[in-house]
Amino acid sequence: MTKETAITAISDYFDTGAFTDELAGLVAFETESQNPDQAPELMRYLREPMTDRLSRMGFSCEIHANPVASAHPILVARRQESADLPTILIYGHGDVIRAQQDQWREGLHPFRLKEEGARLYGRGTADNKGQHLINLAALEAVLQTRGALGFNCCVVIETGEETGSPGLAEFFEAHKDAIGADVLIASDGPRLQPGTPTLFMGSRGGLTFDLVVDLRDGAHHSGNWGGLLADPAMILAQALSCITDARGQIRVPEWRPESLTDDIRAALRDLPIEDEDGPSVDEDWGEEDLTPTERAFGWNSFAVLAMTSGVPEAPVNAISAKARATCQLRYVVGTDPAEILPALRRHLDAHGFSAVRVDPCETGLFQATRLSPDHPWVRFVAGSLTRTSGQAPHILPNLAGSLPNDVFADILGIPTVWVPHSYRACSQHAPDEHVLTSVCRDGLRLMAGLFWDIGAEETPR
């Protein structure tokens, strides 16, 4: 039995439709972690398809209550082959973002997988059910071909990532020994381009907060009171305009990182940022003296996610009492997360906006992490993917999005290597979420090859 045998087996798994059928079963679980009514579905996802599949593969499985009250459960599965072998940690999340069912185009449903041409549509296909299914199926192909993995393996599936992974850090602190490993190899996020494998070794952090201007009780007639009562929406708009300039360049001094060093610039220099399926990059937006790739992966970005004042769906002739903007800072290593909101408070006060309140959101904070592209485990994984695919992968120091990578990098103290199986135009967190069949098939082959190599070769220690 050879590596090629395992790759052929996983190719057949996809080509016969077995992957699509299994993914359809996972998508059918309505695991919206942002919807309190779906808490039973989150537990059922762990108890049924995840525990069943991993148990068949010789893993011992245990579902743990979340250490944070009302947060969602965590599955830990472990297969121990020998104390002399390396241990690989695999992570995924079974929860999905809100379905947004009424916004999907005709003929699609978030919880019914549908294949159209080269795409598989359904909530969780890209984020993250399809991705952790690819990794588990690739593990199984190696196990069935060789009769053993050739390494120890721990799998963690959480169900609260879309609400900021509450309790995950506390859980890892309490279970370090049970979850200990030599390296994390996991999958989330997109490839830079669909046809080329991607590696990333960390992620930007993310912090969401509200800016609120609350001036009085109730709205008042705009004819009688216009010009006499301060307009909270205008105050808020002016406050937002002091956070960035007209092209979105950050003006809060502490939000401008100093960690875009020469080695990070070199790692990002030749990487693509656009593909034919995604929107065109606005060249006149963002930090003027940075390349688009540096802006996305090496710099901080501020966004206004939503704004309200009055009743947008049914405006009335009144000066509103309150305005609110939900905002977000995506930040790189080198930005102190504890100083993000205090720095904003000082900045708003200095510009005369003491009436603007800064309220942290309840969702968890994602920390920024980064691993050197020259780390031995990065070289090992990149070499395996290159041999299997015949092309070198794109290698990023960190993802532009946010993940709970700090629980692995900081709490467990292990290197983290992510191999995504989606692409940037997959509509994750939006209606019509989908994956490309070509990327799924390729991902299955790459991961079967990688897991084979880990069990067959000398790995970094």
Buried (B, 14 or more C-beta within 10 A) or exposed (E): EEBEBBBBBBBEBBEEEEBBEBBBEBBBBBBBBBBEEBBEBBBBBBBEBBBEBBEEBBBEBEBBEBBBEEBBBBBBBBBEBEEEBBBBBBBBBBBBBBBBEEEBEEEBBBBEBBBEEEBBBBBBBBBBBBBBBBBBBBBBBBBBBBEBBBBBBBBBBBBBBBBBBBBBBBBBEEBEEEBBBBBBBBBBBBBBBBEBBBBBBBBBBBBBBBBBBEBEEEBBEBEEEEEEBEBBBEBBBBBBEBBBEEEBBBBBEBBBBEBBEEEBBEBBEEBEBBBEEBEEBEEEEBBEEBBBBBBBBBBBBBEBEEBBBBEEEEEEEBBBBBBBBBBBBBBBBBBEBEEBBEBBBBBBEEBEBEBBBBEEBEBBBBBBBBBBBEBEBBEBBBBBBBEBBEEEBBBBBBBBBBBBBBBBBEBBEBBBBBBBBBBBBBBBBEBBBBBBBEBBBBBBBBBBBBBBBBBBEEBBE
